[in-house]
Amino acid sequence: MNTLRLSALTIVMFAVSLISINAQEYSTKSSSKDIVATAVDAGIFNTLATALTEAGLIETLQGKGPYTVFAPTDEAFLKLPEGTVEGLLKDKEALKKVLLYHVVSGNLMAGDVVKLSEATTVEGSKVKIKVVDGNVMINDAKVTTADVKALNGVIHIIDTVILPPTK
């Protein structure tokens, strides 16, 4: 039992250290800008920025916060079935729901995230959090870079758009 517990702790610590190492480049550059400016400056969130604009959420994520954003890259949006992004851009309420499912209130750094099994999003539903083979997973999305610091919160870059559960 102690060996299993030690192994689990080792995996979690390994995941946190990998995530922290990947984020160092972004975190030192971005801490004086809000979440939106930090994401735009990264150059890999053009689709997310367009979606936030269309949904009217730019001012929200420029607000005081703090927010934790699980931010899908442009490549993540390309994984969605054809027509999904275009459909969401035409349905503002559905778009807003999907985007807010990527946001958690508070400033959850990687060390905090790996201690959770789930988190309630601003959309109202919960995301599942787990560590698999040293990778932090938010539902089915892998965190590729964590702890990208912003003035009003933190960004964790994910490789897949996560969709809220249908009710």
Contacts in CASP RR format, 6 or more apart in sequence:
PFRMAT RR
TARGET T0000
AUTHOR 0000-0000-0000
METHOD contacts of the structure
MODEL  1
MNTLRLSALTIVMFAVSLISINAQEYSTKSSSKDIVATAVDAGIFNTLAT
ALTEAGLIETLQGKGPYTVFAPTDEAFLKLPEGTVEGLLKDKEALKKVLL
YHVVSGNLMAGDVVKLSEATTVEGSKVKIKVVDGNVMINDAKVTTADVKA
LNGVIHIIDTVILPPTK
11 131 0 8 1.000
11 134 0 8 1.000
12 114 0 8 1.000
12 115 0 8 1.000
12 131 0 8 1.000
14 134 0 8 1.000
15 110 0 8 1.000
15 114 0 8 1.000
15 131 0 8 1.000
15 134 0 8 1.000
15 135 0 8 1.000
15 136 0 8 1.000
16 110 0 8 1.000
16 111 0 8 1.000
16 114 0 8 1.000
18 134 0 8 1.000
19 110 0 8 1.000
19 136 0 8 1.000
19 143 0 8 1.000
19 145 0 8 1.000
19 146 0 8 1.000
19 147 0 8 1.000
19 156 0 8 1.000
20 110 0 8 1.000
20 146 0 8 1.000
20 147 0 8 1.000
22 144 0 8 1.000
22 145 0 8 1.000
22 146 0 8 1.000
23 110 0 8 1.000
23 145 0 8 1.000
23 146 0 8 1.000
23 147 0 8 1.000
23 148 0 8 1.000
26 38 0 8 1.000
26 42 0 8 1.000
26 145 0 8 1.000
26 148 0 8 1.000
26 149 0 8 1.000
26 155 0 8 1.000
27 147 0 8 1.000
27 148 0 8 1.000
27 149 0 8 1.000
29 41 0 8 1.000
30 38 0 8 1.000
30 41 0 8 1.000
30 42 0 8 1.000
30 148 0 8 1.000
30 149 0 8 1.000
30 150 0 8 1.000
31 149 0 8 1.000
31 150 0 8 1.000
31 151 0 8 1.000
32 151 0 8 1.000
33 41 0 8 1.000
33 150 0 8 1.000
33 151 0 8 1.000
34 61 0 8 1.000
34 62 0 8 1.000
34 63 0 8 1.000
34 150 0 8 1.000
34 151 0 8 1.000
34 152 0 8 1.000
35 61 0 8 1.000
35 62 0 8 1.000
35 67 0 8 1.000
35 69 0 8 1.000
35 150 0 8 1.000
35 151 0 8 1.000
35 152 0 8 1.000
35 153 0 8 1.000
35 155 0 8 1.000
36 49 0 8 1.000
36 52 0 8 1.000
36 58 0 8 1.000
36 61 0 8 1.000
36 62 0 8 1.000
37 62 0 8 1.000
37 150 0 8 1.000
38 148 0 8 1.000
38 149 0 8 1.000
38 150 0 8 1.000
38 155 0 8 1.000
39 45 0 8 1.000
39 48 0 8 1.000
39 49 0 8 1.000
39 69 0 8 1.000
39 71 0 8 1.000
39 155 0 8 1.000
40 49 0 8 1.000
42 148 0 8 1.000
44 73 0 8 1.000
44 74 0 8 1.000
44 75 0 8 1.000
44 157 0 8 1.000
45 71 0 8 1.000
45 72 0 8 1.000
45 73 0 8 1.000
45 74 0 8 1.000
46 74 0 8 1.000
47 72 0 8 1.000
47 74 0 8 1.000
47 77 0 8 1.000
47 85 0 8 1.000
48 71 0 8 1.000
48 72 0 8 1.000
48 73 0 8 1.000
48 74 0 8 1.000
48 77 0 8 1.000
48 99 0 8 1.000
50 89 0 8 1.000
51 85 0 8 1.000
51 88 0 8 1.000
51 89 0 8 1.000
51 95 0 8 1.000
51 98 0 8 1.000
51 99 0 8 1.000
52 58 0 8 1.000
52 61 0 8 1.000
52 99 0 8 1.000
54 89 0 8 1.000
54 92 0 8 1.000
54 95 0 8 1.000
55 92 0 8 1.000
55 95 0 8 1.000
55 96 0 8 1.000
55 99 0 8 1.000
56 92 0 8 1.000
56 96 0 8 1.000
57 96 0 8 1.000
57 99 0 8 1.000
57 100 0 8 1.000
61 67 0 8 1.000
61 69 0 8 1.000
61 103 0 8 1.000
61 152 0 8 1.000
62 152 0 8 1.000
63 152 0 8 1.000
64 152 0 8 1.000
65 105 0 8 1.000
65 106 0 8 1.000
65 152 0 8 1.000
65 153 0 8 1.000
66 105 0 8 1.000
66 106 0 8 1.000
66 107 0 8 1.000
66 152 0 8 1.000
66 153 0 8 1.000
66 154 0 8 1.000
67 103 0 8 1.000
67 104 0 8 1.000
67 105 0 8 1.000
67 106 0 8 1.000
67 107 0 8 1.000
67 122 0 8 1.000
67 152 0 8 1.000
67 153 0 8 1.000
67 154 0 8 1.000
68 103 0 8 1.000
68 104 0 8 1.000
68 105 0 8 1.000
68 106 0 8 1.000
68 107 0 8 1.000
68 108 0 8 1.000
68 113 0 8 1.000
68 119 0 8 1.000
68 153 0 8 1.000
68 154 0 8 1.000
68 155 0 8 1.000
68 156 0 8 1.000
69 102 0 8 1.000
69 103 0 8 1.000
69 104 0 8 1.000
69 153 0 8 1.000
69 154 0 8 1.000
69 155 0 8 1.000
69 156 0 8 1.000
70 102 0 8 1.000
70 103 0 8 1.000
70 104 0 8 1.000
70 127 0 8 1.000
70 138 0 8 1.000
70 141 0 8 1.000
70 143 0 8 1.000
70 156 0 8 1.000
70 158 0 8 1.000
70 162 0 8 1.000
71 102 0 8 1.000
71 155 0 8 1.000
71 156 0 8 1.000
71 157 0 8 1.000
71 158 0 8 1.000
72 102 0 8 1.000
72 141 0 8 1.000
72 158 0 8 1.000
72 159 0 8 1.000
72 160 0 8 1.000
72 161 0 8 1.000
72 162 0 8 1.000
73 144 0 8 1.000
73 157 0 8 1.000
73 158 0 8 1.000
73 159 0 8 1.000
75 159 0 8 1.000
76 141 0 8 1.000
76 158 0 8 1.000
76 159 0 8 1.000
76 160 0 8 1.000
76 161 0 8 1.000
77 85 0 8 1.000
77 161 0 8 1.000
79 160 0 8 1.000
79 161 0 8 1.000
80 161 0 8 1.000
87 94 0 8 1.000
88 94 0 8 1.000
88 95 0 8 1.000
88 98 0 8 1.000
89 95 0 8 1.000
97 123 0 8 1.000
97 164 0 8 1.000
98 123 0 8 1.000
98 161 0 8 1.000
98 163 0 8 1.000
98 164 0 8 1.000
100 121 0 8 1.000
100 122 0 8 1.000
100 123 0 8 1.000
100 124 0 8 1.000
101 121 0 8 1.000
101 122 0 8 1.000
101 123 0 8 1.000
101 124 0 8 1.000
101 125 0 8 1.000
101 127 0 8 1.000
101 162 0 8 1.000
101 163 0 8 1.000
101 164 0 8 1.000
102 121 0 8 1.000
102 158 0 8 1.000
102 162 0 8 1.000
103 121 0 8 1.000
103 122 0 8 1.000
103 123 0 8 1.000
104 119 0 8 1.000
104 120 0 8 1.000
104 121 0 8 1.000
104 122 0 8 1.000
104 127 0 8 1.000
105 122 0 8 1.000
106 153 0 8 1.000
107 153 0 8 1.000
107 154 0 8 1.000
108 116 0 8 1.000
108 119 0 8 1.000
108 154 0 8 1.000
109 146 0 8 1.000
109 147 0 8 1.000
109 154 0 8 1.000
110 136 0 8 1.000
110 143 0 8 1.000
110 146 0 8 1.000
110 147 0 8 1.000
110 156 0 8 1.000
113 119 0 8 1.000
113 129 0 8 1.000
113 136 0 8 1.000
113 143 0 8 1.000
113 146 0 8 1.000
113 156 0 8 1.000
114 129 0 8 1.000
114 131 0 8 1.000
114 136 0 8 1.000
116 129 0 8 1.000
117 128 0 8 1.000
117 129 0 8 1.000
117 130 0 8 1.000
118 126 0 8 1.000
118 127 0 8 1.000
118 128 0 8 1.000
118 129 0 8 1.000
119 126 0 8 1.000
119 127 0 8 1.000
119 129 0 8 1.000
120 126 0 8 1.000
121 127 0 8 1.000
121 164 0 8 1.000
123 164 0 8 1.000
125 164 0 8 1.000
125 165 0 8 1.000
127 138 0 8 1.000
127 139 0 8 1.000
127 162 0 8 1.000
128 137 0 8 1.000
128 138 0 8 1.000
128 139 0 8 1.000
129 136 0 8 1.000
129 137 0 8 1.000
129 138 0 8 1.000
130 136 0 8 1.000
130 137 0 8 1.000
131 137 0 8 1.000
135 142 0 8 1.000
135 143 0 8 1.000
136 142 0 8 1.000
136 143 0 8 1.000
136 146 0 8 1.000
136 156 0 8 1.000
137 143 0 8 1.000
138 156 0 8 1.000
138 158 0 8 1.000
138 162 0 8 1.000
139 160 0 8 1.000
139 162 0 8 1.000
140 160 0 8 1.000
140 162 0 8 1.000
141 158 0 8 1.000
141 159 0 8 1.000
141 160 0 8 1.000
141 161 0 8 1.000
141 162 0 8 1.000
142 158 0 8 1.000
142 159 0 8 1.000
142 160 0 8 1.000
143 156 0 8 1.000
143 157 0 8 1.000
143 158 0 8 1.000
144 157 0 8 1.000
144 158 0 8 1.000
144 159 0 8 1.000
145 156 0 8 1.000
145 157 0 8 1.000
146 156 0 8 1.000
146 157 0 8 1.000
147 154 0 8 1.000
147 156 0 8 1.000
148 154 0 8 1.000
148 155 0 8 1.000
148 156 0 8 1.000
148 157 0 8 1.000
END
